[in-house]
């Protein structure tokens, strides 16, 4: 399945820029995970970009509950 969007979680903007580049390259919409709360799209494949803290990708747990995150 081809991803249908790029979802991101960004603290200072660097991850947002990366997500926008990925969206532009693959012609996909780019959406902040903060704008998606309350919705579940488990059958929709997406790329997820999140910032890293202490070796963990921030926002990935939330994103994987809402979407089918593509590796």
C-alpha positions in Angstrom: 0.0 0.0 0.0 1.2 3.5 -0.9 1.2 6.1 1.9 -1.5 8.7 1.5 -0.1 11.4 3.7 2.9 12.6 5.8 2.1 13.0 9.5 4.6 14.7 11.7 5.3 15.7 15.3 7.7 18.6 15.6 9.0 20.6 18.6 11.2 23.2 17.1 10.4 23.0 13.3 13.2 20.8 11.9 11.0 17.7 11.7 8.2 19.8 10.1 10.7 20.9 7.4 11.7 17.2 6.8 8.0 16.2 6.6 7.3 19.0 4.1 10.3 17.9 1.9 9.0 14.3 2.0 5.5 15.4 1.1 6.8 17.5 -1.8 8.9 14.7 -3.1 6.0 12.2 -3.1 3.2 14.7 -3.7 1.4 14.0 -0.4 -0.4 16.2 2.0 1.6 17.1 5.2 -0.4 17.2 8.4 0.7 17.9 12.0 -0.4 15.2 14.4 -1.8 17.9 16.7 -4.5 18.6 14.0 -5.7 15.0 14.0 -6.8 14.3 17.6 -10.1 12.5 17.9 -9.9 10.7 14.6 -8.8 7.2 13.7 -7.7 6.1 10.3 -6.2 2.7 11.0 -6.5 1.5 7.4 -4.8 4.6 5.9 -1.0 4.1 5.4 1.1 7.2 6.2 4.7 8.2 6.6 5.3 9.5 10.1 8.1 11.9 11.1 8.8 12.7 14.7 11.6 14.3 16.7 13.9 12.1 18.8 14.3 12.3 22.6 16.3 9.8 24.6 16.4 7.4 21.7 12.6 7.4 21.2 10.6 8.9 18.3 8.2 11.3 19.9 4.6 11.0 18.7 5.1 7.5 17.2 2.9 5.8 19.8 0.0 8.2 19.2 0.5 8.0 15.4 0.5 4.2 15.3 -2.8 4.1 17.2 -4.4 6.4 14.6 -2.7 5.3 11.4 -0.9 2.5 9.6 2.6 3.9 9.8 4.8 2.8 6.9 8.5 2.1 7.6 
